[in-house]
């Protein structure tokens, strides 16, 4: 345990991951209710919406209303996702979000074509354009991400060397506009990662780009989310994206079983038990997870929200031993 991090950063993405994926319409007021509940848990970053084409992602048609409606809590960063310049302009226009730039590429060209109708060359040029726009608007850029970094349902395995080269391309594109990249997020968009591949890819990225911090965005479609997070912890990763109650999935993944990010309360529970600080009140987070399940109207895959923590059981055992 001595080599594990002492603390991690959790970026909550449930409101965005979940509400872009759910089939049925969810009232805007209920989305806002969940965001406000999460704001009370100790989480310090919450991704609340996607500014994307509602024809492609109907669940985000009310993104502007959601952003206008939640209550900002001091010390919490509220972020959003966008895929192009129009989306960024919408995010900036709200005046209520913590806007930082990020440059992203997709490791699978098959998935890129399906998701954004671009070739790899077009995608890189689009990111150069986004970088120029960030500079012109004074938006800082310190983060990059690679989607489908571990594999693709359409292309199959993604070579580690290809991911490493893409990171280098993004660092170069950012540098052309005067930005210094500090972090790369490796996204397991279609849940191909295993603990072994997490360690292999994180290790290769660290070797090629030793000055970069690494974040993990892990999906749980094949039940590997928490195992992959643990593998990341063993590699010294200290930033994780997660979704309360396991909300979400990728609407373009191409199979009905696509699941959301690693479950936030399960990740917090694991870290609590290992003495890794998260800054999150687990009981409050469990209440938010139960609310998320109520909002979407069907069971969600989180485990700790049902099984509870060990604190009450330990207290009961201590009382029994003292009697």
N, C-alpha and C positions, 0 to 999 in steps of 0.2 A: 504493500500500500504506500510505501514511502515515496515512490516515483509518481504517484498520481497527483494531479493538480490540487492545490488547497482550496481553490474557488473556481467557479465557472460563470460565464455570462450566458443567460438564456434569452433568446429572442422569440417571444410568443407570436405565432403566426396563425393561430386558430381562427380568428374572425375573417381573415383573408382566405386562408387555405380552405376553411370549411364552407363559407358562404358562397365561394365561387364554384363549389363542387356539388352542393346539395341540389337535388332535382326540384323539389317543391319551392314555391315562392315563400320567403320568410319575411315577415313584416320588418320594416326598417327599425321600428321602435324596439323590437326584440334583439336585433343585432346590436343596437346601441346599449341595451341593457347588459348584454354579455360583455361588451367592451368596458363598461363602467364597473362591472363586477371584477373583471381581471385587473383593473387599475388599483384595486384595493388589496391585492395579494402580495405585493412586494416585487412583482415583475417590473423591470425598469425599461422594457422595450416591447411594444405591442404593435404588430402590423394589422391595420384596421380595414384596408380595402385595396382593390386593384382598379387602376384607371385604365381600363381596356375596353375594346369594342363590345357593347352589350349583345350584339348579334352572336358573337362567339362565346361570350360568358354572361348569360342572362342574370346570374346571381349577383353581378356587380353593377347592374343598371342603376342602382340607387347609391353608388359610391359617394357622390357629392353630398347627398342628404345624410348619409351615415357620418361622414367626416364633420359636417356642420353640427351634428346632434350630440356627440359624446362629450362628457365632462373631462376636461384636461386636469390631471392630477400632477402637482409639482414633483419633479424627479423622475417622471415617466416620459420616455420618448415615444411618440406616436408616428409610425411610418406607413408607407404605402408602396405598392408595386406599380410599375409602368413598363411598357415594352418599347415605347417610341417617344418621339418629341411631343406629340399631341398629349400623351398621357402625362408626361412630366409637366407640361404647361397647366394641365388641369390640377395636378397636385399642388403646384405653386400657387395657383389662383385661390385655393381654399384659405390660405393664410393660417392654417391650424395644424399643419404637419411639420415634423422635423425632417426636412428634406436634405438628404445627402446623396451624392451621385454614386452609382455603381455601374461598372461595365461588365457585360455578360456575353458569353458565347455558349453555343450548344455543341457538345462533343459528337453527337450523332447528326450527320447531315440529313438522314432520312427523317428523323424526328423534327429537325429544324424546318424541313420542307412542309411537313404536315402541320406543324404548330404555327409557323410564321410565314410560310410560303417564300422562303429565301434559300439561296445557296450559301455555302460557308463563306465564300468571298464577299457576297452581298452583306452577310451578317457582320463581318469584320468592318466593312466600310460603313455600315449603319452605326456601329459602335464608335467609330472615329467621328462620325457626325454628331452623335450624342455627346462625346467628349468635348467637341468644339462648342456645343450648345451649353454644356455645364460651365465651361470657362466664360462664355459670354454673359451668362446669368450670375456668375459669382458663386456657383454651387460647388462645394468641395467634393473631391473624388478620392477616396482612399481604399475602396473595396472593389474587388472583381469577383465574378462567380462563373462556374462552369456547370451548365445543366447536363443531365444524363452522363455524369462523369464516370459512372461505374458500369454502365451498360444500357442497352436500348431494346425495347420489345420489337422494333422494326429492323434494326441493324445488327443486333447481337452484342457481343463483347466489344468494349471500347479500349483500344490500346492505351496503356499508361503513358507512353511516350507522346501520344497525340494530345492528351490532356495537358501534359507539361508544356508542350509547344504552344498550345492555345493560351495558357497563362502568360507565357512570354510575349505573345502577340498583344495581349491586353495591356501588359506593363508598358510595352513600346508605344501603343496607341495613347495611353494615358500620359506618358512622358512627353509625347509630341505637343501636348497642351499644357505642360508644366505641372502635371500631377504626379505625386509619388504614391504608389500602391503599397498599402501596409498589410492587407488581409485578402485572402482568397477563400471563397466558400465553394466547397465541393458538394454538388447537389445530386443525390441519388433519386432522380426524378421518377424513375420507373422501378425502383426497389430491386436493383440487381446486386447491391452491395452485400457482402458477408464480412465477418470480422477479419478474415484473411485479406480480402481485397481492400478493406479500409486501411489496414496497416500498410499494405503494399503501396497504395496510391499516396497516402499521407507521407510515407517515408520517401517516395520518389519526388514529391513536390518539395519537401523540406531539403532534400539533397540538391535539387536544381535551383531552388529559390530560398536560400537559408534565412533571408531577411523578412520573409513573409510569415505572418500568423495564418493559421489554417482554421476555418470554421467548417462544420458539417451540417448539411441539410438532409436528413435521413427520413425516408418513407418506410412504412411498416407493412406493406402489402404481403410480404412473406414471413411476417413475424420476427424479422431480424432487427427491427429498429433499436430496441434497448440493448441488444447484444452488440450491434454496431456502434452505439454510443459508448458502451464500455470499452470497446476496442479503441475508439478515439481517445478516451480518457487515458488508456494505457500508453498511447502515443503522445500524450501531453496536450491534446486539443482542449481548449478552454472556452470555445464559443460554439453554441449549438442552437439551431432553429428547432422549435417544437410546436405542437398544437394541443391545446387543452382538450382533454377527453379523447384525443386521437382524431379530432375533426379533420375532414378534408380528403384530398386525393388529387390526382392530376386528370382533368377532363379530357386530355389528349393522349393518355397513356395507352389506350387501345384495348383495355380489358376491364370487365365489370368489377373485378376484385380490387381495383386500385384503392389503397388506403392512404390516410393522411400521414403527416409527419410523426416522428416518435412522440409518444404521449407526454405532455409536459409534467403532469403529476407523477407519472411513473418514473420519469427522469429525476425529478426532484426527490422522490422517495429513495431511489437508489443512491443518489448523492448524499442525502441526509444520513443514510445508514453507513456510508463510507467516510463520513466526516468531511465531505466536500461542501463548502459553503455555496449557496445559491441566492441568498437574500430573500427567499420566498417563504411565505407562511403556508405550509402544506394543507392545513385544515381549511383555510380560506380558499385555496386553490381547488380543493376537492368540491367545495360548495359551488365554485364557478363551473367545474366539470359537470356536476349534476344539473346546473342551470342550462349548460350547453345542450345536454341531452333532452331536456324539456323543450328548449327552443326549436330544435330540429324535429322533435316528435318521433324519434326512433332510437333504439339502443346504439351507443357508441362504444368503441373498443377498449377504452381505458380500463385498466385493471385495479389500480389503487382506489379509484373512485368507488368501487364496489367492495373491495377487500379491506379498505381502511388502512391506517398506519399501525405500527407496532407499539406506539406509545401507550395506548389504553391497555393493551394486553400486558405489557410490561408492568404497568402500574397495578393491574389486578393481581398479577403473579406476586408482586412484592407485598401487597396487602395480605394475600393468602399465606405467604411465608411468615409474615409477622404475627399472624393470628394464633 
